[in-house]
Amino acid sequence: MYSSRLHMPVLDRTGLKGEYYFDLKFAVIEPFSGPLASLAGATSPTIFTVLQQQLGLRLERTTAPVDAWVIDYAEKPSDN
């Protein structure tokens, strides 16, 4: 879930087992433009702050190997 919000892979290194459900409200980190750009996220903390303050989890930027799909070739299907 966080990978799509952060636009990068997120590795789970917590060691926690099982599934957990929680509701978090945070500012979306996106490049905004236009008249509302100065207001984006002005009243909400970022996902980094919310995870640490409410759940005691910390997101850290690091480098690690991740699985990736590479498409070498593609073509349109035939009309049959």
Buried (B, 14 or more C-beta within 10 A) or exposed (E): EEEEEBEEEEEEEEEEEEEEEEEEEBBEBEEEEEEEEEEBEEEEBBBBEBBBEBEEEEBEEEEEEEEEEEEEEEEEEEEE
